[in-house]
Amino acid sequence: MQELNPFSEKIFNYDDRLIRFAGECILFTRKLNKSYESEYYKNQLIRSSGSSALNFGEFQGALTDKDLIFKLTLVVKELK
């Protein structure tokens, strides 16, 4: 019998995927060594991954097409 990995399942809901991505980024940064440089980039990764999940939530509540495009652009920008 094959053992199931909870992180290998496909999630098609973008909201859930972005929240999981932010959580996995936090878990990843906990494994890195402690230096000035790594702390700087760890903090940036945590902020960017969390921001993309929150901005996607804002995107879902957009009222106009122009606002929708702007908010989705923010999500993509944070992920890059």
TAWOCOR-V148253 format. One record per helix or strand of 2 or more residues. SS is the DSSP state (~ for helix, > for strand). FROM is the first residue (numbers start at 1). TO is the last residue. If there is no record, write none. Layout:
ss & from & to
SS & FROM & TO
SS & FROM & TO
//
This chain:
ss & from & to
~ & 14 & 29
~ & 36 & 60
~ & 65 & 79
//
